[in-house]
């Protein structure tokens, strides 16, 4: 059982978190079982056989004569090349043809192909001279912002670099220290460490950090891609086993175009609790699980 701790912490950007482990004892309804995906395959835009329901395909990876990963423009883009005020692109990457599966249930080989496709699409986005940054993110589950059940990732290329990303670009040394210290370590392999950040904003939040300097998915060699795929699978499998496949967001922080010294990392952001009035009114997050305890619990799930 976690000891009673009330503590205000700050992350590397100065964002405040109140660690209040006592609040974990608050009464809640019983945990809900895994939410089954109920959309019939014949009506799913992303299932095999329904390729005609999406915009024209941009790219794919095939295995045994069928697609394994598929890419096409978002039908409802936030950025487009036709827009003068929001120039850019918006793509969808479907990681698997299996309607029921999520990332943790895919093979390391499948995840490696998926990550290679993401790298390829970010590189392609930067071939457009007007695009300065490509945001790579996944919304898993309705509470995390997904509008469709079938597992998918999005890439949004835009003509500017968001302010937060510019702040990230100045924080490389801090991220390297986090990777070196391995505080709240969940797992590690030859290329990456997975930790629960000291000032986590989400319950069981994890960061996947490179052991050696890496600025983007673009340019990673096959060994790094495979190690990232392995770390991602193990981390998400532990989270899914712990939470019952509850919603999460996945963010790949890749360097803006032309930036070579950038702290590439992957953030796994579980959406187990809603930000309520306190968070919205103060921009301070309340967290009811100590990150060190989260790391211990997640590590145990992996070792099992």
VENUR-V197445 format. One record per backbone hydrogen bond with DSSP energy under -0.5 kcal/mol. NH is the residue of the N-H (numbers start at 0). CO is the residue of the C=O. E is the energy in kcal/mol with one decimal. If there is no record, write none. Layout:
NH/CO/E ; NH/CO/E
This chain:
4/2/-0.5 ; 6/18/-2.0 ; 8/6/-0.6 ; 8/16/-3.2 ; 10/14/-2.1 ; 13/10/-2.2 ; 16/8/-2.7 ; 17/284/-3.4 ; 18/6/-3.5 ; 18/16/-0.7 ; 19/17/-0.7 ; 19/286/-3.2 ; 20/4/-1.7 ; 22/19/-1.7 ; 23/20/-1.6 ; 24/21/-1.7 ; 25/22/-1.6 ; 35/33/-0.6 ; 37/35/-0.6 ; 42/39/-2.0 ; 43/39/-0.6 ; 43/40/-1.0 ; 46/43/-0.8 ; 47/96/-0.5 ; 49/46/-2.0 ; 52/49/-2.4 ; 53/50/-1.3 ; 54/72/-0.5 ; 57/70/-2.9 ; 58/70/-1.3 ; 60/68/-2.6 ; 62/65/-3.2 ; 65/62/-1.6 ; 67/60/-4.0 ; 68/60/-1.4 ; 69/93/-2.0 ; 70/58/-2.8 ; 71/91/-1.9 ; 72/55/-0.7 ; 73/89/-3.3 ; 76/73/-0.6 ; 79/85/-1.8 ; 82/79/-1.2 ; 87/79/-0.6 ; 88/156/-1.9 ; 90/154/-2.8 ; 91/71/-3.1 ; 92/152/-3.2 ; 93/69/-3.1 ; 93/91/-0.5 ; 94/92/-0.7 ; 94/150/-0.5 ; 98/96/-0.6 ; 104/101/-1.9 ; 105/102/-1.8 ; 110/106/-2.6 ; 111/107/-2.3 ; 112/108/-2.1 ; 113/109/-2.3 ; 114/110/-2.7 ; 115/111/-2.3 ; 116/112/-2.0 ; 117/113/-2.2 ; 118/114/-2.3 ; 119/115/-2.2 ; 120/116/-2.5 ; 121/117/-2.4 ; 122/118/-2.3 ; 123/119/-2.1 ; 124/120/-2.2 ; 125/121/-1.9 ; 126/123/-1.0 ; 127/124/-1.5 ; 128/126/-0.6 ; 130/127/-1.8 ; 131/129/-0.5 ; 131/157/-2.6 ; 132/157/-1.8 ; 134/155/-2.9 ; 135/251/-0.8 ; 136/134/-0.5 ; 136/153/-2.4 ; 137/249/-2.6 ; 139/137/-0.6 ; 139/247/-2.8 ; 140/138/-0.7 ; 143/140/-1.2 ; 144/141/-1.8 ; 145/140/-2.0 ; 150/100/-0.5 ; 152/92/-2.7 ; 153/136/-3.2 ; 154/90/-2.1 ; 155/134/-2.7 ; 156/88/-2.2 ; 156/154/-0.6 ; 157/132/-3.0 ; 158/86/-0.9 ; 161/159/-0.6 ; 165/161/-1.9 ; 166/162/-1.8 ; 167/163/-2.1 ; 168/164/-2.0 ; 169/165/-0.6 ; 169/166/-0.9 ; 170/167/-2.3 ; 174/170/-2.0 ; 175/171/-2.2 ; 176/172/-1.8 ; 177/173/-1.7 ; 178/174/-2.1 ; 179/175/-2.3 ; 180/176/-2.7 ; 181/177/-1.7 ; 182/177/-0.5 ; 184/181/-0.9 ; 185/193/-3.5 ; 186/193/-1.3 ; 188/191/-2.6 ; 192/208/-2.7 ; 193/186/-2.9 ; 194/206/-2.2 ; 195/183/-1.9 ; 196/194/-0.7 ; 199/196/-1.2 ; 204/201/-1.9 ; 205/267/-2.0 ; 206/194/-2.8 ; 207/265/-2.9 ; 208/192/-3.0 ; 208/206/-0.6 ; 209/263/-0.7 ; 210/190/-2.9 ; 211/190/-0.5 ; 219/216/-1.8 ; 224/220/-2.4 ; 225/221/-2.4 ; 226/222/-2.4 ; 227/223/-2.5 ; 228/224/-2.6 ; 229/225/-2.2 ; 230/226/-2.4 ; 231/227/-2.7 ; 232/228/-2.5 ; 233/229/-2.4 ; 234/230/-2.3 ; 235/231/-2.5 ; 236/232/-2.4 ; 237/233/-2.1 ; 238/234/-2.2 ; 239/235/-3.0 ; 240/236/-2.3 ; 241/237/-1.9 ; 242/238/-2.7 ; 243/239/-2.1 ; 244/239/-1.3 ; 247/139/-1.7 ; 248/268/-2.3 ; 249/137/-2.4 ; 250/266/-2.3 ; 251/135/-2.5 ; 252/250/-0.7 ; 252/264/-2.8 ; 253/251/-1.1 ; 254/214/-1.7 ; 256/131/-2.4 ; 258/255/-1.9 ; 259/257/-0.6 ; 261/259/-0.7 ; 263/213/-1.6 ; 263/261/-1.9 ; 264/252/-1.0 ; 265/207/-2.0 ; 266/250/-2.7 ; 267/205/-3.2 ; 268/248/-3.2 ; 268/266/-0.6 ; 269/267/-0.7 ; 270/246/-2.7 ; 275/273/-0.5 ; 279/275/-2.6 ; 280/276/-2.2 ; 281/277/-1.7 ; 282/278/-2.4 ; 283/277/-0.5 ; 284/15/-1.8 ; 286/17/-3.0 ; 292/289/-0.9 ; 293/289/-2.2 ; 294/290/-2.6 ; 295/291/-1.8 ; 296/292/-2.5 ; 297/293/-2.9 ; 298/294/-2.4 ; 299/295/-1.9 ; 300/296/-1.7 ; 301/297/-1.9 ; 302/298/-2.4 ; 303/299/-1.4
